[in-house]
Amino acid sequence: MVCDYVSGPIGWQGRPGQMLRQSTLLFFKALGPMVIPIMGIDAREYDDITAHVLDDFRRCKSYSNANYAYGRKPLRQ
């Protein structure tokens, strides 16, 4: 059994970072209808906040960790 993680930059370090930034943006957009009423703001303000957060991810060189695990059934002896 192997357990480990990989780190991905969000919005920096070339194409992989841009892809993860786009994925994070889409996640924020999907989450919006659920959290906007709880936050007590309108959709435009939410979009401004998410844009600011994504800019901060790039500026601060933030990254995301993705955990993974895999294993193989032992061979019968």
C-alpha positions as CSV (number, residue, x, y, z in Angstrom):
1,M,0.0,0.0,0.0
2,V,1.3,3.4,-0.9
3,C,-0.1,6.7,0.4
4,D,1.3,10.1,-0.6
5,Y,0.3,13.5,-2.0
6,V,1.2,15.8,-4.9
7,S,1.2,19.6,-4.7
8,G,-0.2,21.8,-7.4
9,P,0.3,25.6,-7.7
10,I,-2.8,27.7,-8.0
11,G,-2.4,30.4,-10.6
12,W,1.3,30.4,-10.9
13,Q,4.1,28.3,-12.4
14,G,2.9,28.0,-16.0
15,R,0.2,25.9,-17.5
16,P,-0.4,23.5,-14.5
17,G,-1.0,26.5,-12.3
18,Q,-3.4,28.1,-14.7
19,M,-5.3,24.8,-15.1
20,L,-5.7,24.5,-11.3
21,R,-6.7,28.2,-11.1
22,Q,-9.4,27.6,-13.6
23,S,-10.6,24.5,-11.7
24,T,-10.7,26.5,-8.5
25,L,-12.6,29.3,-10.1
26,L,-15.2,26.9,-11.4
27,F,-15.5,25.4,-7.9
28,F,-16.1,28.8,-6.5
29,K,-18.8,29.5,-9.1
30,A,-20.5,26.2,-8.3
31,L,-20.4,26.9,-4.6
32,G,-21.8,30.5,-5.0
33,P,-25.5,29.8,-5.0
34,M,-25.2,27.9,-1.7
35,V,-22.9,30.4,0.2
36,I,-24.1,33.7,-1.1
37,P,-27.3,33.7,1.0
38,I,-25.4,32.6,4.1
39,M,-22.8,35.3,3.6
40,G,-25.5,37.9,3.1
41,I,-24.0,39.4,0.0
42,D,-25.0,39.7,-3.7
43,A,-23.6,37.8,-6.6
44,R,-21.4,40.7,-7.8
45,E,-19.8,41.1,-4.4
46,Y,-19.2,37.3,-4.3
47,D,-17.5,37.4,-7.7
48,D,-15.3,40.3,-6.5
49,I,-14.3,38.3,-3.4
50,T,-13.4,35.2,-5.4
51,A,-11.4,37.2,-8.0
52,H,-9.5,38.8,-5.1
53,V,-8.9,35.4,-3.5
54,L,-7.6,33.9,-6.8
55,D,-5.3,36.9,-7.3
56,D,-4.0,36.3,-3.7
57,F,-3.3,32.6,-4.6
58,R,-1.1,33.7,-7.4
59,R,0.6,36.6,-5.5
60,C,1.3,34.4,-2.4
61,K,2.3,31.4,-4.5
62,S,-0.4,29.2,-2.9
63,Y,-0.8,25.5,-3.7
64,S,-3.2,22.7,-3.2
65,N,-2.3,19.2,-2.0
66,A,-4.0,16.2,-3.5
67,N,-3.8,13.0,-1.5
68,Y,-3.6,9.6,-3.2
69,A,-3.3,6.0,-2.2
70,Y,-3.0,2.8,-4.1
71,G,-2.2,-0.8,-3.5
72,R,-2.1,-4.2,-5.0
73,K,-3.4,-7.5,-3.8
74,P,-0.5,-9.8,-3.0
75,L,0.2,-12.6,-5.4
76,R,-0.8,-16.0,-4.1
77,Q,2.1,-18.2,-3.2
